[in-house]
């Protein structure tokens, strides 16, 4: 049986890079959760990328570590169960990377699970659904001196909708 709570967010090597791979800027991420797509998280917590929503929330909220086998996920003391209908947003800020004339700047991810939107400076650049699908976005023309990148993950119950 598929348990919607057990979806993992796997950001593999999320970074900004030049088109020739000569420089990479690793990013510091935060996570927050909210009830609707238009809400903003009330609290931002440190996120580990690559990683998983559940691990970041357990650490950030100081939740009791659940026992991950059998039906223990349904334990009344497991606060993660109440989060399965929430949206999760990862965010980071970065300065415009230096690039030589003709070089392009890309956002790369080796997988974001499952249904998500990518925003740069408040503009939606991508909506995607699917497990472990690479993201390779040319963001050169959208960059400012200071930038905010957000990735909003939709609840698993909203898979197939936009």
MONOR-V672873 format. One record per pair of residues at least 6 apart in sequence whose C-alpha atoms are under 8 Angstrom apart, sorted by sequence separation. I is the first residue (numbers start at 1). J is the second residue. If there is no record, write none. Layout:
BEGIN
i=<I	I>
j=<J	J>
END
This chain:
BEGIN
i=<17	18	34	57	58	66	67	99	118	119	17	33	34	58	66	74	117	118	119	16	17	33	34	48	73	97	117	118	15	16	32	33	47	117	118	15	16	32	33	46	117	15	16	32	45	116	117	14	15	32	45	66	115	116	14	31	32	115	116	30	31	46	64	114	115	30	31	45	114	115	30	31	63	113	114	29	30	113	114	29	112	113	114	28	29	112	113	29	111	112	111	112	58	110	111	112	120	110	111	110	111	31	109	110	54	108	109	121	122	108	109	120	121	107	108	120	121	107	108	120	106	107	119	120	129	106	107	118	119	129	106	107	118	119	105	106	118	104	105	106	117	118	14	53	104	105	116	117	13	14	104	116	117	12	13	116	11	12	115	116	10	11	114	115	10	11	114	115	9	10	115	9	10	114	8	9	47	8	9	115	8	114	8	96	41	96	95	96	35	36	37	95	96	35	36	95	96	34	35	94	95	33	34	93	94	33	34	93	94	33	93	32	33	92	93	31	32	91	92	31	32	91	92	31	91	30	31	90	91	29	30	89	90	29	30	89	90	29	89	28	88	89	27	28	87	88	27	87	88	27	87	88	86	87	86	85	84	85	25	84	85	5	5	5	18	4	17	16	18	20	19	18	19	18	19	18	19	17	18	16	17	16	17	16	17	15	16	14	15	14	15	13	14	13	14	12	13	11	12	11	12	11	12	10	11	9	10	9	10	9	8	9	7	7	37	37	10	7	5	4	4>
j=<23	24	40	63	64	72	73	105	124	125	24	40	41	65	73	81	124	125	126	24	25	41	42	56	81	105	125	126	24	25	41	42	56	126	127	25	26	42	43	56	127	26	27	43	56	127	128	26	27	44	57	78	127	128	27	44	45	128	129	44	45	60	78	128	129	45	46	60	129	130	46	47	79	129	130	46	47	130	131	47	130	131	132	47	48	131	132	49	131	132	132	133	80	132	133	134	142	133	134	134	135	56	134	135	80	134	135	147	148	135	136	147	148	135	136	148	149	136	137	149	136	137	149	150	159	137	138	149	150	160	138	139	150	151	138	139	151	138	139	140	151	152	49	88	139	140	151	152	49	50	140	152	153	49	50	153	49	50	153	154	49	50	153	154	50	51	154	155	50	51	156	51	52	156	51	52	90	52	53	159	53	159	54	143	89	144	144	145	85	86	87	145	146	86	87	146	147	86	87	146	147	86	87	146	147	87	88	147	148	88	148	88	89	148	149	88	89	148	149	89	90	149	150	90	150	90	91	150	151	90	91	150	151	91	92	151	152	92	152	92	152	153	92	93	152	153	93	153	154	94	154	155	154	155	155	155	155	156	97	156	157	80	81	84	97	84	97	97	99	103	103	103	104	104	105	105	106	105	106	105	106	106	107	107	108	107	108	107	108	108	109	108	109	109	110	109	110	109	110	110	111	111	112	111	112	111	112	112	113	113	113	114	113	114	152	154	132	156	156	156	157>
END
